[in-house]
Amino acid sequence: MVNRSEQTANPPGSRTQAEGFEITMSFWTLGRKVLAAYLIHVLLLIALLGCGVYWVVWRHLREEKPVALQSLAQTVTGVIEKEVEGLGLLVKNMVENDAVLKYKSSYNLQALKRHLHQYVEKFQWVSFYDGQGAGILHLSDGHFIDIQPGRRSGILFPANGLESNQLQVAVSTSDTFDNQPEIELAYRHIDFFDETLGAVVVGVSPKRLANVILASVDTGDSTLVVLDNLGNLLFSNHISSSPGLSEELATLVEVNNGSLAQHRLFGKDCFIARWPIESLGWTVLAMQPNEIYYADLRKLAWGFLMVLLGVCGGSVLLLWYVSKNVVKPVLLLNQNISRVSVSEDLSQQIHWPSRDEVGLLANSYNRMLRRLHETHSQMVWSQEKISHLAFHDTLTDLPNRAMLMQTLESALAQAQRDDGKLAVLFIGLDSFKLVNDTLGQGVGDQLLCAVADRLLETVRKNDFVARPGGDEFVIFMAHYGEGDAGSSGDEFVSRASWLAQRISKKLGEPFKIAEYETYVSSSIGISLYPDDEENADSLVQHADSALHRAKDLGGGHIQFYSSEFARDQKKRMELATRLNKAVEKDEFVLFYQPVVDLLTGRIVGAEALIRWQTGQELVSPGEFIPLAEEIGLILPIGNWIVKEACRQISKWGEAGVSLPTISINISARQLWHGDIVTLIQKVTKEQNIQSGSLELEITESSVMKEPLRMESMLKTLHEKGFNFALDDFGTGYSSLLRLKHLPIGKLKVDKSFVDGAPGAYDNESLVKAIVQLSQNLGIDAQAEGIETVEQWQFLREVGCRYGQGYYFSPAVSAQEIEEMVRLGRRWFL
């Protein structure tokens, strides 16, 4: 025997549970993992934000800064245009004054001087010309000087094409002392008669424009450049005139109007925005060196990154502090949990003083331990319960089939070792179904429990009792070794037979179930080891076969297994296979036995009887109908009988053959499992036959199974015109009160009663009683199995109206009975 401690010992090389909890702390503790995860997330965030900063810088570089430079150039253009427009108004007012008109009419030079002197502060110099273009006055630095011919030949004089009443602006460097550009504005005024009154040319220093621009516009780090149409520098806030400047600046004119471009100027790369002054032909350039341009953006980006890194660093420090203060208590809590795990005592509790999150975790763990403890207890109970249910019957608590086979196999193994013997008794209750159907399933269950108790009281303590299912029980008894009582084979068989008889006697005693007193009989089949078989399945199967043979003998019998049972069973299997094929191939034919009026001897109908035609051989229904009932083929066979009989009735009707009724047998399975009402109505309608020509024979036992349902079904068909005959009357347990309510038109006296009449007093009395009952109920009686003229005469004398049997005719083919009817066949006493 193996010691239980050896079965539960640890296998070699395995670790114990205590050792399993001695875990070395990993470098990657929870706090480090949290910190590392956070750092990874922070780095990813920094990378994402860096990409965002780069995108912002790039957008600022490509979109916002160019717009700012272009806007600056456009603003400066507006300031210059506005200033030149103001100066033009002053020049216009200067020419269109009354002093100019007086000079034209009276040549009043003094009045003209006084008038021009008012504008000396507005302009750098002023020159006045008469209508013929001759210079009259030149005012410079507050003094009037004479105009020498040719002195200002490079500028626009009225004689050189100055348009009338229009301001013209030009830049000149040829007549200045320092060769610096000078802005000149010229205006010629004509009267109504298109006569020139006078012309004025004024000089404006570019510095004036510079002061106006700087006062109106915030240039910041940007460089402004104003060029005339020839590329001469008029103004710049950062660039001064120098040799070669004109050549440098001349290249900037090539920049497209309103656009941004990069240009290398004075050895530096610059961003340049150009905006033209179309009315003057000048160009405004806004420039910024790349180093200044990128410096602002770098300051912005670095500032942003510094703030970001500061925030991240502070977050890391804060996370480190928090993780340290959280992980440490968790480690302490883990130590307590480990102690509980090692001890395997689920009833232990962890005591944690704090009421923070860790305290809540400890409380939750304590609740989990309590639930686990409860669940473990329930699981142990459930496993025991499941194990019990897996091997025991839920109703009687006897071992079930699984435990029977397992125990039987163990007993067989021991019997083989010890030269022992076994007997398997398969017990079936003969009348249990009647009790169950009559008194209800609840009473039936109580009866099964009472049978189980009685069997346990009857057998020996060492015998095994089981319930494999239904109303069947199995007992096996064993004998091991030599020298004990019952050691010989005959004695063991006698003991098995004695036990079976004792069980049959005990079960035959009345059972008190609730307020009912019930009786059941039992059939018992017995198989033996080693005589019949040497394995458990076969022993139980052989005992079951013996039980069925005992039931076939009428119930209440004890039957030992015989090898003949196996041969019979094989024949039944072969017959079942052939019968299935016969149903598929329609290998059936109907024969018809005449029904004779016992008063006149004339044929008044026929009973359709099925035959199985296999080649030239005809198999009678007694050989295959019970098997068909057992294997479930009775439904298709019964439906075929209905269809074939109706077809033949229709055929005879068309041929003029007069057979008032044809009766067919309806099986109990057709009544309960098939829609017989719908089938009969459908077939009679398809064959166009009268419902009264078809008589349906039902057995007494099938009527009594579910009388209420049967009554409803029969009344439905009766209302459609169908007739009914109650077959085998007297062999069952009919209730006369129930029979009275059924639409039965004929009672058929069973052949077993007719066989002994006349002569046998009991048979004569039974026949007379059945016929008298039919007369009292107002229905006809029909006898079966009439084989002699004496039986015919006796039946007619007691009042039986109809009969059938071999005396008149066996069942014959449709052609033969048709011939009988055509010839008017008649029998006489």
Secondary structure as GFF3:
##gff-version 3
##sequence-region A 1 829
A	DSSP	alpha_helix	4	8	.	.	.	ID=ss1
A	DSSP	alpha_helix	17	20	.	.	.	ID=ss2
A	DSSP	alpha_helix	30	59	.	.	.	ID=ss3
A	DSSP	pi_helix	60	64	.	.	.	ID=ss4
A	DSSP	alpha_helix	65	95	.	.	.	ID=ss5
A	DSSP	alpha_helix	98	106	.	.	.	ID=ss6
A	DSSP	alpha_helix	109	117	.	.	.	ID=ss7
A	DSSP	beta_strand	125	129	.	.	.	ID=ss8
A	DSSP	beta_strand	135	140	.	.	.	ID=ss9
A	DSSP	beta_strand	143	145	.	.	.	ID=ss10
A	DSSP	three_ten_helix	158	160	.	.	.	ID=ss11
A	DSSP	beta_strand	167	172	.	.	.	ID=ss12
A	DSSP	beta_strand	182	190	.	.	.	ID=ss13
A	DSSP	beta_strand	196	204	.	.	.	ID=ss14
A	DSSP	alpha_helix	206	216	.	.	.	ID=ss15
A	DSSP	beta_strand	223	227	.	.	.	ID=ss16
A	DSSP	beta_strand	233	236	.	.	.	ID=ss17
A	DSSP	alpha_helix	245	250	.	.	.	ID=ss18
A	DSSP	three_ten_helix	251	254	.	.	.	ID=ss19
A	DSSP	beta_strand	260	265	.	.	.	ID=ss20
A	DSSP	beta_strand	268	277	.	.	.	ID=ss21
A	DSSP	beta_strand	282	289	.	.	.	ID=ss22
A	DSSP	alpha_helix	290	343	.	.	.	ID=ss23
A	DSSP	alpha_helix	357	390	.	.	.	ID=ss24
A	DSSP	alpha_helix	401	418	.	.	.	ID=ss25
A	DSSP	beta_strand	421	429	.	.	.	ID=ss26
A	DSSP	alpha_helix	432	439	.	.	.	ID=ss27
A	DSSP	alpha_helix	441	458	.	.	.	ID=ss28
A	DSSP	beta_strand	464	469	.	.	.	ID=ss29
A	DSSP	beta_strand	472	479	.	.	.	ID=ss30
A	DSSP	alpha_helix	489	508	.	.	.	ID=ss31
A	DSSP	beta_strand	511	513	.	.	.	ID=ss32
A	DSSP	beta_strand	516	518	.	.	.	ID=ss33
A	DSSP	beta_strand	522	529	.	.	.	ID=ss34
A	DSSP	alpha_helix	536	552	.	.	.	ID=ss35
A	DSSP	beta_strand	558	560	.	.	.	ID=ss36
A	DSSP	alpha_helix	563	585	.	.	.	ID=ss37
A	DSSP	beta_strand	588	597	.	.	.	ID=ss38
A	DSSP	beta_strand	603	614	.	.	.	ID=ss39
A	DSSP	beta_strand	617	619	.	.	.	ID=ss40
A	DSSP	alpha_helix	621	631	.	.	.	ID=ss41
A	DSSP	alpha_helix	634	655	.	.	.	ID=ss42
A	DSSP	beta_strand	661	665	.	.	.	ID=ss43
A	DSSP	alpha_helix	668	673	.	.	.	ID=ss44
A	DSSP	alpha_helix	676	687	.	.	.	ID=ss45
A	DSSP	three_ten_helix	691	693	.	.	.	ID=ss46
A	DSSP	beta_strand	694	699	.	.	.	ID=ss47
A	DSSP	alpha_helix	700	705	.	.	.	ID=ss48
A	DSSP	alpha_helix	707	719	.	.	.	ID=ss49
A	DSSP	beta_strand	723	729	.	.	.	ID=ss50
A	DSSP	alpha_helix	736	741	.	.	.	ID=ss51
A	DSSP	beta_strand	746	749	.	.	.	ID=ss52
A	DSSP	alpha_helix	751	754	.	.	.	ID=ss53
A	DSSP	alpha_helix	761	777	.	.	.	ID=ss54
A	DSSP	beta_strand	780	783	.	.	.	ID=ss55
A	DSSP	alpha_helix	789	798	.	.	.	ID=ss56
A	DSSP	beta_strand	802	803	.	.	.	ID=ss57
A	DSSP	alpha_helix	814	823	.	.	.	ID=ss58
###
